[in-house]
C-alpha cells in the first residue's frame, strides 16, 4: 500500500525538483533572463516564482486525488469538518 | 523613528492575547494524559491541522522578515517565500506518511523505529533541541520588534512578554491548545494579509518626494563635480549655505556636509550622473556623541512626535508616462506599472570619525525593473558576479530552504496530532494551499510597504506593521496583534517540540527513566519553562539581525542534521544504527560550526571584519547537507554486519 503512494510521491517530487532546480540555476547562472518581460509587462522572476507556488499546490492536489482510497488506513474515511 | 503607542493598538493587542490565553486554559482543562499533552490524542481534524501547519510555519520570519526584505531590496525577499514553500513538497511527497506511520511523539521516534537504539534517541533529541533553539531566536527577536512600536516598550520587554505568555500556553495545555491557537492565527494571518493586499491594490501608486510625514527630501544639481560649492550656492534656498570642510574619514566618503542658513548641518550624498556632473541627495544620519546623546540629522533625537527623528521613507519618484497617480491597480498591472517606475530605496553605511560612528542613510533612486529582479540584496548580489564562489552562497541557501522544512521538529510533530496517514497527507495539502496563498501575498505586501512612505530606515523587520499603519490605525493594530500571536503560535510549537525531545528522547529513552504518564507531563512542563527562559535570553542578545536571515540558518541546521537520516531510512535498507547517529551528529555540528565561522556572523554578531571569516561563504547547506548524507552512507557501510539481510 505504501509503495504505490510512495512511487507517486516520488514521481511528483521529481517533477517539482526539476521546476525548482530550473528556477534556482537560472537565477544563479543567468540572472539576466529573469528580467525579460514575456507576458503583460510582468518579468520572468515574478512569473516563474508564482508559477512555482501554484505548481506546488497543483501537484499536491494531484497527489491527494490519486492517493485517495489507497491509504490503507484503518479508520473511517472522510471525517472532514 | 519615534513610536507612539496607540490606544486602539493596545486594546486590540490585549484582546488577542487574552483570547489566546483563554483558549489555552479552556482546552488545557481537557488534556491530562501525556498522549493528550504531546499529540493532542491524535484527534485533531485534518483540516484544522492543515491550517495549524500554516500557523506553525508562517512565523515572524515569514511575515516580518520577508516583507521587510522585499520592502528594502525588492524581489530578493521573495526568494525566501519560494524556498520555504518548496520545502513543503519534500514534506508531503517524501516525509509525511512515513513519519505518521513510524512515530508516536517525536521526530526521534520515527528515526529510531527500526533500531530501538538509545544512541539514536540521544542524537536525535539533541538535534531537535539545537534546531528548535536556533529557530526560536528569530521568533523572539521578532516579538521584541513588534512590541516596540505597538506598546511603546523597549525590545527586551517584548521578548520577555512573549516568552512568558508562551510558557503559560505550553504549560497549561500542550499540543491541544497549541494547535487551536495556531489554527486561529493561521487563518487570521492569511485573511488579513489578503485584506491588506486588496487595500494596497486599491490605493495604487502615486509619486512623492518623501514619506508620509510630509517631509520632502531635497536634491541639488546637477552641476559640475569640480566646482561643487559654486553649484550649491546657485540652488534656490542655498545661497547662504557653506560646505563644511570634511575630516579625514568623511573626506574619503561620497558625502558632503552643508551648513544651511538655519544653522543646521545636513549631510548630502554626491552621486555622479553624467561625466563630470553630479547631483546631491539629502541623506539622513544617526550618530551617538561621546556623552551618549543620540543625534538625528544633526539635532538631538526627540522623544515625542514632532520632535527631531528620522523621516519615514519609501516612495515612488516616477511613474510610467509621467503620471502622478495610478488610481487602483489590478494584481497584474501592479507589477507591470512598478516595472516601468522609479522607486527611491534607501541604503545605509557607517562612517567612524574620531571614534564617533555615524550611520548615514542615503536615497537610491532605483528603476522598477531592478527592484523586481533577483540579486539586489547584498546577500544575493553574488549571483551577478563572475566568481563561482559567490553563486554558491545562493545555491546553498536555496538548497537549505528546500530541504529544511521537512526536517523541522516542530513541523514534524504535527503529524502525530492527526489520526492516520491519510489525514497526515490531507492536512499537508491544506497546509500547502494556505501557506502558498500567503507567500503569493508577501510579494504584494512587501512591494506595497516599499512604496507606502512609512518605512523606518533603521528597521526592515517593521515593514509590514508600518505598511498597515499607513492605511489605517485599526489595521495596524490588528496586523500587529496577529503578528504577535504568530510569534506566540510558532514559539509554543517549538517549545513543545523541545519539551517532547527532553522527556521522551533524553529522559525516558536514553537515561532509561521510568516515568509515569503524570510525571512525563510534569517533566515536559519543566523543560518548557527552561527552554522558554533560554529563548528569552537569546532573543535579547540577537536583537539586530533580520529575522528571515536567522531562520535561513535554522533551516540549514535542520536539513543537515535530520534530513539525511529521514530520507535514507526510507530509501536504503543498508542504513545502520551507527550511520544514523554519525549523520545526525556530523550534520548538526558541521552546520553549526560553519555558521559560527561565517562572514555574516563575524560581522553582525562578533562585530569583527567579515573578510576574516574562516569559511568562504555564509550559508552552510550546500556543503553540510551532502556531508550528512555521505557520513550516513560511509559509516553504514563500515559498520554493516557481514550477514546483512
Interface residues (C-beta under 8 A of the other chain):
Chain A: X2 X5 X6 X9 X10 X12 X13 X16 X20 X23 X24 X27 X28 X29 X31 X34 X35 X37 X40 X41 X42 X43 X45 X46 X49 X50 X52 X53 X54 X56 X57 X59 X60 X61 X63 X64 X67 X71 X72 X73 X74 X75 X77 X79 X80 X81
Chain B: X45 X46 X47 X48 X75 X78 X79 X81 X82 X85 X86 X88 X89 X90 X92 X93 X94 X97 X98 X101 X332 X333 X335 X336 X339 X340 X369 X372 X373 X374 X375 X383 X384 X391 X394 X395 X398 X399 X402 X419 X420 X421 X422 X423 X425 X426 X428 X429 X432 X433 X436 X439 X440 X443 X570
